[in-house]
């Protein structure tokens, strides 16, 4: 069984996340894509986040109609900070899959920054990388492979249409009272409005 891992703060989860997950699932023949809300991401220690309760619920609402999508709360169940290499290792153990059947989904922008991640060489030992092309980000694989040997053999490229959704932009628009329709699943948009999640953002 091949699984995909899509991690993020999901604050809020939007249609771009869902499109990436679905196209990656189909392109790589994944049995499921696990949505893994971040609990305490090391690179966002100083960024104010909506509570994990709300972010988890928004993911549940967003993926509820897709039998190939599943919420995985592994990073919400343990103390942080949380690193991708640990998350992937724990998921492989929990779901009893091999490193070749575990696909960590990232954008090409994240691939460019991969050397700065925690133990990137270990990460590609415990999973493969499903890399989604992002406009404006072209990784130099030869240079990256000098830093992370064997990287090129652990990458699966995924082509998707240009997706220009951003959680931060959606938060700002919601705070300004602007429309966020057609950027979030309807049930997530209704949840944001009902709980006034981003009204205090300025």
Contact map, one row per residue, 1 for C-alpha under 8 A:
1110000000000000000000000000011000000000000000000000000000000000000000000000000000000000000000001000100000000000000000000000000000000000000000000000000000000000000000000000000000000000000000000000000000
1111000000000000000000000000111100000000000000000000000000000000000000000000000000000000000000001000111000000000000000000000000000000000000000000000000000000000000000000000000000000000000000000000000000
1111100000000000000000000000011111000000000000000000000000000000000000000000000000000000000000000000111000000000000000000000000000000000000000000000000000000000000000000000000000000000000000000000000000
0111110000000000000000001000010111000000000000000000000000000000000000000000000000000000000000000000011110000000000000000000000000000000000000000000000000000000000000000000000000000000000000000000000000
0011111000000000000000000000000011110000000000000000000000000000000000000000000000000001000000000000011110000000000000000000000000000000000000000000000000000000000000000000000000000000000000000000000000
0001111100000000000010000000000011110000000000000000000000000000000000000000000000000000000000000000000111000000000000000000000000000000000000000000000000000000000000000000000000000000000000000000000000
0000111110000000000000000000000000111100000000000000000000000000000000000000000000000000000000000000000010000000000000000000000000000000000000000000000000000000000000000000000000000000000000000000000000
0000011111000000000000000000000000011100000000000000000000000000000000000000000000000000000000000000000000000000000000000000000000000000000000000000000000000000000000000000000000000000000000000000000000
0000001111110000000000000000000000001110000000001000001000000000000000000000000000000000000000000000000000000000000000000000000000000000000000000000000000000000000000000000000000000000000000000000000000
0000000111111100000000000000000000001100000000000000001000100000000000000000000000000000000000000000000000000000000000000000000000000000000000000000000000000000000000100000000000000000000000000000000000
0000000011111000000000000000000000000000000000001100001000000000000000000000000000000000000000000000000000000000000000000000000000000000000000000000000000000000000000110010000000000000000000000000000000
0000000011111100000000000000000000000000000000000000001001000000000000000000000000000000000000000000000000000000000000000000000000000000000000000000000000000000000000100110000000000000000100000000000000
0000000001111110100000000000000000000000000000000000001001100100000000000000000000000000000000000000000000000000000000000000000000000000000000000000000000000000000000100000000000000001000100000000000000
0000000001011111110000000000000000000000000000000000000000000000000000000000000000000000000000000000000000000000000000000000000000000000000000000000000000000000000011100000000000000011100000000000000000
0000000000001111111000000000000000000000000000000000000000000000000000000000000000000000000000000000000000000000000000000000000000000000000000000000000000000000000010000000000000000111100000000000000000
0000000000000111111100000000000000000000000000000000000000000000000000000000000000000000000000000000000000000000000000000000000000000000000000000000000000000000001110000000000000000010000000000000000000
0000000000001111111110000000000000000000000000000000000000000000000000000000000000000000000000000000000000000000000000000000000000000000000000000000000000000000000000000000000000000000000000000000000000
0000000000000111111111000000000000000000000000000000000000000010000000000000000000000000000000000000000000000000000000000000000000000000000000000000000000000000000000000000000000000000000000000000000000
0000000000000011111111100000000000000000000000000000000000000000000000000000000000000000000000000000000000000000000000000000000000000000000000000000000000000000000000000000000000000000000000000000000000
0000000000000001111111110000000000000000000000000000000000000000000000000000000000000000000000000000000000000000000000000000000000010000000000000000000000000001000000000000000000000000000000000000000000
0000010000000000111111111000000010000000000000000000000000000000000000000000000000000000000000000000000000000000000000000000000000000000000000000000000000000000000000000000000000000000000000000000000000
0000000000000000011111111100000000000000000000000000000000000000000000000000000000000000000000000000000000000000000000000000000000000000000000000000000000000000000000000000000000000000000000000000000000
0000000000000000001111111110000000000000000000000000000000000000000000000000000000000000000000000000000000000000000000000000000000000000000000000000000000000101000000000000000000000000000000000000000000
0000000000000000000111111111010000000000000000000000000000000000000000000000000000000000000000000000000000000000000000000000000001000000000000000000000000000100000000000000000000000000000000000000000000
0001000000000000000011111111111110000000000000000000000000000000000000000000000000000000000000000000000000000000000000000000000000000000000000000000000000000000000000000000000000000000000000000000000000
0000000000000000000001111111110000000000000000000000000000000000000000000000000000000000000000000000000000000000000000000000000000000000000000000000000000000000000000000000000000000000000000000000000000
0000000000000000000000111111110000000000000000000000000000000000000000000000000000000000000000000000000000000000000000000000000000000000000000000000000000000100000000000000000000000000000000000000000000
0000000000000000000000011111110000000000000000000000000000000000000000000000000000000000000000000000000000000000000000000000000000000000000000000000000000000000000000000000000000000000000000000000000000
0100000000000000000000001111111000000000000000000000000000000000000000000000000000000000000000000000000000000000000000000000000000000000000000000000000000000000000000000000000000000000000000000000000000
1111000000000000000000011111111110000000000000000000000000000000000000000000000000000000000000000000000000000000000000000000000000000000000000000000000000000000000000000000000000000000000000000000000000
1110000000000000000000001000111110000000000000000000000000000000000100000000000000000000000000000000000000000000000000000000000000000000000000000000000000000000000000000000000000000000000000000000000000
0111000000000000000000001000011111000000000000000000000000000000000111000000000000000000000000000000000000000000000000000000000000000000000000000000000000000000000000000000000000000000000000000000000000
0011110000000000000010001000011111100000000000000000000000000000000111000000000000000000000000000000000000000000000000000000000000000000000000000000000000000000000000000000000000000000000000000000000000
0011110000000000000000000000000111110000000000000000000000000000000011110000000000000000000000000000000000000000000000000000000000000000000000000000000000000000000000000000000000000000000000000000000000
0000111000000000000000000000000011111000000000000000000000100000000011110000000000000000000000000000000000000000000000000000000000000000000000000000000000000000000000000000000000000000000000000000000000
0000111100000000000000000000000001111100000000000000000000000000000000111110000000000000000000000000000000000000000000000000000000000000000000000000000000000000000000000000000000000000000000000000000000
0000001111000000000000000000000000111110000000000001001100100000000000011011000000000000000000000000000000000000000000000000000000000000000000000000000000000000000000000000000000000000000000000000000000
0000001111000000000000000000000000011111100000000000000000000000000000000011000001000000000000000000000000000000000000000000000000000000000000000000000000000000000000000000000000000000000000000000000000
0000000010000000000000000000000000001111100000000001000000000000000000000011001111000000000000000000000000000000000000000000000000000000000000000000000000000000000000000000000000000000000000000000000000
0000000000000000000000000000000000000111110110000000000000000000000000000010001111000000000000000000000000000000000000000000000000000000000000000000000000000000000000000000000000000000000000000000000000
0000000000000000000000000000000000000111111110000000000000000000000000000000000111100000000000000000000000000000000000000000000000000000000000000000000000000000000000000000000000000000000000000000000000
0000000000000000000000000000000000000001111110000000000000000000000000000000000011100000000000000000000000000000000000000000000000000000000000000000000000000000000000000000000000000000000000000000000000
0000000000000000000000000000000000000000111110000000000000000000000000000000000000000000000000000000000000000000000000000000000000000000000000000000000000000000000000000000000000000000000000000000000000
0000000000000000000000000000000000000001111111100000000000000000000000000000000000000000000000000000000000000000000000000000000000000000000000000000000000000000000000000000000000000000000000000000000000
0000000000000000000000000000000000000001111111100000000000000000000000000000000000000000000000000000000000000000000000000000000000000000000000000000000000000000000000000000000000000000000000000000000000
0000000000000000000000000000000000000000000111110000000000000000000000000000000000000000000000000000000000000000000000000000000000000000000000000000000000000000000000000000000000000000000000000000000000
0000000000000000000000000000000000000000000111111000000000000000000000000000000000000000000000000000000000000000000000000000000000000000000000000000000000000000000000000000000000000000000000000000000000
0000000000000000000000000000000000000000000001111100000000000000000000000000000000000000000000000000000000000000000000000000000000000000000000000000000000000000000000000000000000000000000000000000000000
0000000010100000000000000000000000000000000000111110000000000000000000000000000000000000000000000000000000000000000000000000000000000000000000000000000000000000000000000000000000000000000000000000000000
0000000000100000000000000000000000000000000000011111011000000000000000000000000000000000000000000000000000000000000000000000000000000000000000000000000000000000000000000000000000000000000000000000100000
0000000000000000000000000000000000000000000000001111111000000000000000000000000000000000000000000000000000000000000000000000000000000000000000000000000000000000000000000000000000000000000000000000000000
0000000000000000000000000000000000001010000000000111111100000000000000000001000000000000000000000000000000000000000000000000000000000000000000000000000000000000000000000000000000000000000000000000000000
0000000000000000000000000000000000000000000000000011111110000000000000000000000000000000000000000000000000000000000000000000000000000000000000000000000000000000000000000000000000000000000000000000000000
0000000000000000000000000000000000000000000000000111111111000000000000000000000000000000000000000000000000000000000000000000000000000000000000000000000000000000000000000000000000000000000000000000000000
0000000011111000000000000000000000001000000000000111111111100000000000000000000000000000000000000000000000000000000000000000000000000000000000000000000000000000000000000000000000000000000000000000000000
0000000000000000000000000000000000001000000000000001111111110000000000001000000000000000000000000000000000000000000000000000000000000000000000000000000000000000000000000000000000000000000000000000000000
0000000000000000000000000000000000000000000000000000111111111000000000000000000000000000000000000000000000000000000000000000000000000000000000000000000000000000000000000000000000000000000000000000000000
0000000000011000000000000000000000000000000000000000011111111100000000000000000000000000000000000000000000000000000000000000000000000000000000000000000000000000000000000000000000000000000100100000000000
0000000001001000000000000000000000101000000000000000001111111110000000100000000000000000000000000000000000000000000000000000000000000000000000000000000000000000000000000000000000000000000100000000000000
0000000000000000000000000000000000000000000000000000000111111111000000100000000000000000000000000000000000000000000000000000000000000000000000000000000000000000000000000000000000000000000000000000000000
0000000000000000000000000000000000000000000000000000000011111111000000000000000000000000000000000000000000000000000000000000000000000000000000000000000000000000000000000000000000000000001100000000000000
0000000000001000000000000000000000000000000000000000000001111111100000000000000000000000000000000000000000000000000000000000000000000000000000000000000000000000000000000000000000000000101100000000000000
0000000000000000010000000000000000000000000000000000000000111111110011100000000000000000000000000000000000000000000000000000000000000000000000000000000000000000000000000000000000000000000000000000000000
0000000000000000000000000000000000000000000000000000000000011111111010000000000000000000000000000000000000000000000000000000000000000000000000000000000000000000000000000000000000000000000000000000000000
0000000000000000000000000000000000000000000000000000000000000111111000000000000000000000000000000000000000000000000000000000000000000000000000000000000000000000000000000000000000000000000000000000000000
0000000000000000000000000000000000000000000000000000000000000011111110000000000000000000000000000000000000000000000000000000000000000000000000000000000000000000000000000000000000000000000000000000000000
0000000000000000000000000000000000000000000000000000000000000001111111000000000000000000000000000000000000000000000000000000000000000000000000000000000000000000000000000000000000000000000000000000000000
0000000000000000000000000000001110000000000000000000000000000000011111000000000000000000000000000000000000000000000000000000000000000000000000000000000000000000000000000000000000000000000000000000000000
0000000000000000000000000000000111100000000000000000000000000011011111100000000000000000000000000000000000000000000000000000000000000000000000000000000000000000000000000000000000000000000000000000000000
0000000000000000000000000000000111100000000000000000000000000010001111110000000000000000000000000000000000000000000000000000000000000000000000000000000000000000000000000000000000000000000000000000000000
0000000000000000000000000000000001110000000000000000000000110010000011111000000000000000000000000000000000000000000000000000000000000000000000000000000000000000000000000000000000000000000000000000000000
0000000000000000000000000000000001111000000000000000000000000000000001111100000000000000000000000000000000000000000000000000000000000000000000000000000000000000000000000000000000000000000000000000000000
0000000000000000000000000000000000011000000000000000000100000000000000111111100000000000000000000000000000000000000000000000000000000000000000000000000000000000000000000000000000000000000000000000000000
0000000000000000000000000000000000010000000000000000000000000000000000011111110000000010001000000000000000000000000000000000000000000000000000000000000000000000000000000000000000000000000000000000000000
0000000000000000000000000000000000011111000000000000000000000000000000001111111101000010000000000000000000000000000000000000000000000000000000000000000000000000000000000000000000000000000000000000000000
0000000000000000000000000000000000001110000000000001000000000000000000001111111000000000000000000000000000000000000000000000000000000000000000000000000000000000000000000000000000000000000000000000000000
0000000000000000000000000000000000000000000000000000000000000000000000001111111000000000000000000000000000000000000000000000000000000000000000000000000000000000000000000000000000000000000000000000000000
0000000000000000000000000000000000000000000000000000000000000000000000000111111100000000000000000000000000000000000000000000000000000000000000000000000000000000000000000000000000000000000000000000000000
0000000000000000000000000000000000000011000000000000000000000000000000000011111111000000000000000000000000000000000000000000000000000000000000000000000000000000000000000000000000000000000000000000000000
0000000000000000000000000000000000000011100000000000000000000000000000000010011111000000000000000000000000000000000000000000000000000000000000000000000000000000000000000000000000000000000000000000000000
0000000000000000000000000000000000000011110000000000000000000000000000000000001111100000000000000000000000000000000000000000000000000000000000000000000000000000000000000000000000000000000000000000000000
0000000000000000000000000000000000000111110000000000000000000000000000000010001111110110000000000000000000000000000000000000000000000000000000000000000000000000000000000000000000000000000000000000000000
0000000000000000000000000000000000000000110000000000000000000000000000000000000011111110000000000000000000000000000001000000000000000000000000000000000000000000000000000000000000000000000000000000000000
0000000000000000000000000000000000000000000000000000000000000000000000000000000001111111000000000000000000000000000001000010000000000000000000000000000000000000000000000000000000000000000000000000000000
0000000000000000000000000000000000000000000000000000000000000000000000000000000000111111100000000000000000000000000001110110010000000000000000000000000000000000000000000000000000000000000000000000000000
0000000000000000000000000000000000000000000000000000000000000000000000000000000001111111110000000000000000000000000000000000000000000000000000000000000000000000000000000000000000000000000000000000000000
0000000000000000000000000000000000000000000000000000000000000000000000000110000001111111111000000000000000000000000000000000000000000000000000000000000000000000000000000000000000000000000000000000000000
0000100000000000000000000000000000000000000000000000000000000000000000000000000000011111111100000000010100000000000000000010011000000000000000000000000000000000000000000000000000000000000000000000000000
0000000000000000000000000000000000000000000000000000000000000000000000000000000000001111111110000000000000000000000000000000011000000000000000000000000000000000000000000000000000000000000000000000000000
0000000000000000000000000000000000000000000000000000000000000000000000000000000000000111111111000000000000000000000000000000000000000000000000000000000000000000000000000000000000000000000000000000000000
0000000000000000000000000000000000000000000000000000000000000000000000000100000000000011111111110000000000000000000000000000000000000000000000000000000000000000000000000000000000000000000000000000000000
0000000000000000000000000000000000000000000000000000000000000000000000000000000000000001111111111110010000000000000000000000010000000000000000000000000000000000000000000000000000000000000000000000000000
0000000000000000000000000000000000000000000000000000000000000000000000000000000000000000111111111000000000000000000000000000000000000000000000000000000000000000000000000000000000000000000000000000000000
0000000000000000000000000000000000000000000000000000000000000000000000000000000000000000011111110000000000000000000000000000000000000000000000000000000000000000000000000000000000000000000000000000000000
0000000000000000000000000000000000000000000000000000000000000000000000000000000000000000001111111000000000000000000000000000000000000000000000000000000000000000000000000000000000000000000000000000000000
0000000000000000000000000000000000000000000000000000000000000000000000000000000000000000001111111100000000000000000000000000000000000000000000000000000000000000000000000000000000000000000000000000000000
1100000000000000000000000000000000000000000000000000000000000000000000000000000000000000000110111110110000000000000000000000000000000000000000000000000000000000000000000000000000000000000000000000000000
0000000000000000000000000000000000000000000000000000000000000000000000000000000000000000000100011111110000000000000000000000011000000000000000000000000000000000000000000000000000000000000000000000000000
0000000000000000000000000000000000000000000000000000000000000000000000000000000000000000000100001111110000000000000000000000111100000000000000000000000000000000000000000000000000000000000000000000000000
0000000000000000000000000000000000000000000000000000000000000000000000000000000000000000000000000111111000000000000000000000011100000000000000000000000000000000000000000000000000000000000000000000000000
1110000000000000000000000000000000000000000000000000000000000000000000000000000000000000000000001111111000000000000000000000001100000000000000000000000000000000000000000000000000000000000000000000000000
0111100000000000000000000000000000000000000000000000000000000000000000000000000000000001000100001111111100000000000000000000011100000000000000000000000000000000000000000000000000000000000000000000000000
0111100000000000000000000000000000000000000000000000000000000000000000000000000000000000000000000001111110000000000000000000001111000000000000000000000000000000000000000000000000000000000000000000000000
0001110000000000000000000000000000000000000000000000000000000000000000000000000000000001000000000000011111000000000000000000001111000000000000000000000000000000000000000000000000000000000000000000000000
0001111000000000000000000000000000000000000000000000000000000000000000000000000000000000000000000000001111100000000000000000000011110000000000000000000000000000000000000000000000000000000000000000000000
0000010000000000000000000000000000000000000000000000000000000000000000000000000000000000000000000000000111110110000000000000000011110000000000000000000000000000000000000000000000000000000000000000000000
0000000000000000000000000000000000000000000000000000000000000000000000000000000000000000000000000000000011111110000000000000000000111100000000000000000000000000000000000000000000000000000000000000000000
0000000000000000000000000000000000000000000000000000000000000000000000000000000000000000000000000000000001111111000000000000000000111100111000000000000000000000000000000000000000000000000000000000000000
0000000000000000000000000000000000000000000000000000000000000000000000000000000000000000000000000000000000111111100000000000000000000100111000000000000000000000000000000000000000000000000000000000000000
0000000000000000000000000000000000000000000000000000000000000000000000000000000000000000000000000000000001111111110000000000000000000000000000000000000000000000000000000000000000000000000000000000000000
0000000000000000000000000000000000000000000000000000000000000000000000000000000000000000000000000000000001111111110000000000000000100000001000000000000000000000000000000000000000000000000000000000000000
0000000000000000000000000000000000000000000000000000000000000000000000000000000000000000000000000000000000011111111000000000000000000000111100010000000000000000000000000000000000000000000000000000000000
0000000000000000000000000000000000000000000000000000000000000000000000000000000000000000000000000000000000001111111110000000000000000000000000000000000000000000000000000000000000000000000000000000000000
0000000000000000000000000000000000000000000000000000000000000000000000000000000000000000000000000000000000000111111110010000000000000000000000000000000000000000000000000000000000000000000000000000000000
0000000000000000000000000000000000000000000000000000000000000000000000000000000000000000000000000000000000000001111110010000000000000000000000010011000000000000000000000000000000000000000000000000000000
0000000000000000000000000000000000000000000000000000000000000000000000000000000000000000000000000000000000000000111111010000000000000000000000000000000000000000000000000000000000000000000000000000000000
0000000000000000000000000000000000000000000000000000000000000000000000000000000000000000000000000000000000000000111111110000000000000000000000000000000000000000000000000000000000000000000000000000000000
0000000000000000000000000000000000000000000000000000000000000000000000000000000000111000000000000000000000000000000111110000000000000000000000000000000000000000000000000000000000000000000000000000000000
0000000000000000000000000000000000000000000000000000000000000000000000000000000000001000000000000000000000000000000011111110000000000000000000000000000000000000000000000000000000000000000000000000000000
0000000000000000000000000000000000000000000000000000000000000000000000000000000000001000000000000000000000000000011111111111000000000000000000000001000000000000000000000000000000000000000000000000000000
0000000000000000000000000000000000000000000000000000000000000000000000000000000000000000000000000000000000000000000000111111100000000000000000000001101000000000000000000000000000000000000000000000000000
0000000000000000000000000000000000000000000000000000000000000000000000000000000000001000000000000000000000000000000000111111110000000000000000000000000000000000000000000000000000000000000000000000000000
0000000000000000000000000000000000000000000000000000000000000000000000000000000000011001000000000000000000000000000000111111111000000000000000000000000000000000000000000000000000000000000000000000000000
0000000000000000000000000000000000000000000000000000000000000000000000000000000000000000000000000000000000000000000000011111111110000000000000000000001001000000000000000000000000000000000000000000000000
0000000000000000000000000000000000000000000000000000000000000000000000000000000000000000000000000010000000000000000000001111111100000000000000000000000000000000000000000000000000000000000000000000000000
0000000000000000000000000000000000000000000000000000000000000000000000000000000000001001100100000111010000000000000000000111111100000000000000000000000000000000000000000000000000000000000000000000000000
0000000000000000000000000000000000000000000000000000000000000000000000000000000000000001100000000111111100000000000000000011111110000000000000000000000001000000000000000000000000000000000000000000000000
0000000000000000000000000000000000000000000000000000000000000000000000000000000000000000000000000011111100000000000000000001111111000000000000000000000001110000000000000000000000000000000000000000000000
0000000000000000000000000000000000000000000000000000000000000000000000000000000000000000000000000000001111000000000000000001001111100000000000000000000001110000000000000000000000000000000000000000000000
0000000000000000000000010000000000000000000000000000000000000000000000000000000000000000000000000000001111000000000000000000000111110000000000000000000000111100000000000000000000000000000000000000000000
0000000000000000000000000000000000000000000000000000000000000000000000000000000000000000000000000000000011110010000000000000000011111000000000000000000000111100000000000000000000000000000000000000000000
0000000000000000000100000000000000000000000000000000000000000000000000000000000000000000000000000000000011110000000000000000000001111100000000000000000000001111000000000000000000000000000000000000000000
0000000000000000000000000000000000000000000000000000000000000000000000000000000000000000000000000000000000110000000000000000000000111110100000000000000000001111000000000000000000000000000000000000000000
0000000000000000000000000000000000000000000000000000000000000000000000000000000000000000000000000000000000111000000000000000000000011111100000000000000000000000010000000000000000000000000000000000000000
0000000000000000000000000000000000000000000000000000000000000000000000000000000000000000000000000000000000000000000000000000000000001111100000000000000000000000010000000000000000000000000000000000000000
0000000000000000000000000000000000000000000000000000000000000000000000000000000000000000000000000000000000000000000000000000000000000111110000000000000000000000000000000000000000000000000000000000000000
0000000000000000000000000000000000000000000000000000000000000000000000000000000000000000000000000000000000011001000000000000000000001111111000000000000000000000000000000000000000000000000000000000000000
0000000000000000000000000000000000000000000000000000000000000000000000000000000000000000000000000000000000011001000000000000000000000001111100000000000000000000000000000000000000000000000000000000000000
0000000000000000000000000000000000000000000000000000000000000000000000000000000000000000000000000000000000011011000000000000000000000000111110010000000000000000000000000000000000000000000000000000000000
0000000000000000000000000000000000000000000000000000000000000000000000000000000000000000000000000000000000000001000000000000000000000000011111110000000000000000000000000000000000000000000000000000000000
0000000000000000000000000000000000000000000000000000000000000000000000000000000000000000000000000000000000000000000000000000000000000000001111111000001100000000000000000000000000000000000000000000000000
0000000000000000000000000000000000000000000000000000000000000000000000000000000000000000000000000000000000000000000000000000000000000000000111111100000000000000000000000000000000000000000000000000000000
0000000000000000000000000000000000000000000000000000000000000000000000000000000000000000000000000000000000000000000000000000000000000000000111111110000000000000000000000000000000000000000000000000000000
0000000000000000000000000000000000000000000000000000000000000000000000000000000000000000000000000000000000000001001000000000000000000000001111111111101000000000000000000000000000000000000000000000000000
0000000000000000000000000000000000000000000000000000000000000000000000000000000000000000000000000000000000000000000000000000000000000000000011111111111100000000000000000000000000000000000000000000000000
0000000000000000000000000000000000000000000000000000000000000000000000000000000000000000000000000000000000000000000000000000000000000000000001111111100000000000000000000000000000000000000000000000000000
0000000000000000000000000000000000000000000000000000000000000000000000000000000000000000000000000000000000000000001000000000000000000000000000111111100000000000000000000000000000000000000000000000000000
0000000000000000000000000000000000000000000000000000000000000000000000000000000000000000000000000000000000000000001000011000000000000000000000011111111000000000000000000000000000000000000000000000000000
0000000000000000000000000000000000000000000000000000000000000000000000000000000000000000000000000000000000000000000000001000000000000000000000011111111000000000000000000000000000000000000000000000000000
0000000000000000000000000000000000000000000000000000000000000000000000000000000000000000000000000000000000000000000000000000000000000000000000001001111111000000000000000000000000000000000000000000000000
0000000000000000000000000000000000000000000000000000000000000000000000000000000000000000000000000000000000000000000000001001000000000000000010011001111111100000000000000000000000000000000000000000000000
0000000000000000000000000000000000000000000000000000000000000000000000000000000000000000000000000000000000000000000000000000000000000000000010001000011111100000000000000000000000000000000000000000000000
0000000000000000000000000000000000000000000000000000000000000000000000000000000000000000000000000000000000000000000000000000000000000000000000000000011111100000000000000000000000000000000000000000000000
0000000000000000000000000000000000000000000000000000000000000000000000000000000000000000000000000000000000000000000000000001001110000000000000000000011111110000000000000000000000000000000000000000000000
0000000000000000000000000000000000000000000000000000000000000000000000000000000000000000000000000000000000000000000000000000000111100000000000000000001111111000000000000000000000000000000000000000000000
0000000000000000000000000000000000000000000000000000000000000000000000000000000000000000000000000000000000000000000000000000000111100000000000000000000001111100000000000000000000000000000000000000000000
0000000000000000000000000000000000000000000000000000000000000000000000000000000000000000000000000000000000000000000000000000000001111000000000000000000000111110000000000000000000000000000000000000000000
0000000000000000000000110010000000000000000000000000000000000000000000000000000000000000000000000000000000000000000000000000000001111000000000000000000000011111000000000000000000000000000000000000000000
0000000000000000000000000000000000000000000000000000000000000000000000000000000000000000000000000000000000000000000000000000000000011000000000000000000000001111100000000000000000000000000000000000000000
0000000000000000000100100000000000000000000000000000000000000000000000000000000000000000000000000000000000000000000000000000000000011000000000000000000000000111111000000000000000000000000000000000000000
0000000000000000000000000000000000000000000000000000000000000000000000000000000000000000000000000000000000000000000000000000000000000000000000000000000000000011111000000000000000000000000000000000000000
0000000000000000000000000000000000000000000000000000000000000000000000000000000000000000000000000000000000000000000000000000000000000110000000000000000000000001111100000000000000000000000000000000000000
0000000000000001000000000000000000000000000000000000000000000000000000000000000000000000000000000000000000000000000000000000000000000000000000000000000000000001111110000000000000000000000000000000000000
0000000000000001000000000000000000000000000000000000000000000000000000000000000000000000000000000000000000000000000000000000000000000000000000000000000000000000011111000000000000000000000000000000000000
0000000000000111000000000000000000000000000000000000000000000000000000000000000000000000000000000000000000000000000000000000000000000000000000000000000000000000001111101100000000000010000000000000000000
0000000000000100000000000000000000000000000000000000000000000000000000000000000000000000000000000000000000000000000000000000000000000000000000000000000000000000000111111100000000000000000000000000000000
0000000001111100000000000000000000000000000000000000000000000000000000000000000000000000000000000000000000000000000000000000000000000000000000000000000000000000000011111110000000000000000000000000000000
0000000000100000000000000000000000000000000000000000000000000000000000000000000000000000000000000000000000000000000000000000000000000000000000000000000000000000000001111111000000000000000000000000000000
0000000000000000000000000000000000000000000000000000000000000000000000000000000000000000000000000000000000000000000000000000000000000000000000000000000000000000000011111111100000000000000000000000000000
0000000000010000000000000000000000000000000000000000000000000000000000000000000000000000000000000000000000000000000000000000000000000000000000000000000000000000000011111111110000010010000000000000000000
0000000000110000000000000000000000000000000000000000000000000000000000000000000000000000000000000000000000000000000000000000000000000000000000000000000000000000000000111111111000000000000000000000010010
0000000000000000000000000000000000000000000000000000000000000000000000000000000000000000000000000000000000000000000000000000000000000000000000000000000000000000000000011111111100000000000000000000010011
0000000000000000000000000000000000000000000000000000000000000000000000000000000000000000000000000000000000000000000000000000000000000000000000000000000000000000000000001111111111110000000000000000000000
0000000000000000000000000000000000000000000000000000000000000000000000000000000000000000000000000000000000000000000000000000000000000000000000000000000000000000000000000111111111110000000000000000011000
0000000000000000000000000000000000000000000000000000000000000000000000000000000000000000000000000000000000000000000000000000000000000000000000000000000000000000000000000011111111000000000000000000011111
0000000000000000000000000000000000000000000000000000000000000000000000000000000000000000000000000000000000000000000000000000000000000000000000000000000000000000000000000001111111000000000000000000001001
0000000000000000000000000000000000000000000000000000000000000000000000000000000000000000000000000000000000000000000000000000000000000000000000000000000000000000000000000000111111100000000000000000000000
0000000000000000000000000000000000000000000000000000000000000000000000000000000000000000000000000000000000000000000000000000000000000000000000000000000000000000000000000000111111110000000000000000000000
0000000000000000000000000000000000000000000000000000000000000000000000000000000000000000000000000000000000000000000000000000000000000000000000000000000000000000000000000000110011111000000000000000000000
0000000000000000000000000000000000000000000000000000000000000000000000000000000000000000000000000000000000000000000000000000000000000000000000000000000000000000000000000100110001111111000010000000000000
0000000000000000000000000000000000000000000000000000000000000000000000000000000000000000000000000000000000000000000000000000000000000000000000000000000000000000000000000000000000111111010010000000000000
0000000000000010000000000000000000000000000000000000000000000000000000000000000000000000000000000000000000000000000000000000000000000000000000000000000000000000000000000000000000011111110000000000000000
0000000000000111000000000000000000000000000000000000000000000000000000000000000000000000000000000000000000000000000000000000000000000000000000000000000000000000000010000100000000011111100000000000000000
0000000000001110000000000000000000000000000000000000000000000000000000000000000000000000000000000000000000000000000000000000000000000000000000000000000000000000000000000000000000011111110110000000000000
0000000000000110000000000000000000000000000000000000000000000100000000000000000000000000000000000000000000000000000000000000000000000000000000000000000000000000000000000000000000000111111110000000000000
0000000000000000000000000000000000000000000000000000000000000000000000000000000000000000000000000000000000000000000000000000000000000000000000000000000000000000000000000000000000001101111111000000000000
0000000000000000000000000000000000000000000000000000000000001100000000000000000000000000000000000000000000000000000000000000000000000000000000000000000000000000000000000000000000000000111111100000000000
0000000000011000000000000000000000000000000000000000000001101100000000000000000000000000000000000000000000000000000000000000000000000000000000000000000000000000000000000000000000000001111111110000000000
0000000000000000000000000000000000000000000000000000000000000000000000000000000000000000000000000000000000000000000000000000000000000000000000000000000000000000000000000000000000011001111111111000000000
0000000000000000000000000000000000000000000000000000000000000000000000000000000000000000000000000000000000000000000000000000000000000000000000000000000000000000000000000000000000000000011111111100000000
0000000000000000000000000000000000000000000000000000000001000000000000000000000000000000000000000000000000000000000000000000000000000000000000000000000000000000000000000000000000000000001111111110000000
0000000000000000000000000000000000000000000000000000000000000000000000000000000000000000000000000000000000000000000000000000000000000000000000000000000000000000000000000000000000000000000111111111110000
0000000000000000000000000000000000000000000000000000000000000000000000000000000000000000000000000000000000000000000000000000000000000000000000000000000000000000000000000000000000000000000011111111100000
0000000000000000000000000000000000000000000000000000000000000000000000000000000000000000000000000000000000000000000000000000000000000000000000000000000000000000000000000000000000000000000001111111000000
0000000000000000000000000000000000000000000000000000000000000000000000000000000000000000000000000000000000000000000000000000000000000000000000000000000000000000000000000000000000000000000000111111100000
0000000000000000000000000000000000000000000000000000000000000000000000000000000000000000000000000000000000000000000000000000000000000000000000000000000000000000000000000000000000000000000000011111111000
0000000000000000000000000000000000000000000000000100000000000000000000000000000000000000000000000000000000000000000000000000000000000000000000000000000000000000000000000000000000000000000000011011111100
0000000000000000000000000000000000000000000000000000000000000000000000000000000000000000000000000000000000000000000000000000000000000000000000000000000000000000000000000011011000000000000000010001111110
0000000000000000000000000000000000000000000000000000000000000000000000000000000000000000000000000000000000000000000000000000000000000000000000000000000000000000000000000000011100000000000000000001111110
0000000000000000000000000000000000000000000000000000000000000000000000000000000000000000000000000000000000000000000000000000000000000000000000000000000000000000000000000000001000000000000000000000111111
0000000000000000000000000000000000000000000000000000000000000000000000000000000000000000000000000000000000000000000000000000000000000000000000000000000000000000000000000011001000000000000000000000011111
0000000000000000000000000000000000000000000000000000000000000000000000000000000000000000000000000000000000000000000000000000000000000000000000000000000000000000000000000001001100000000000000000000000111
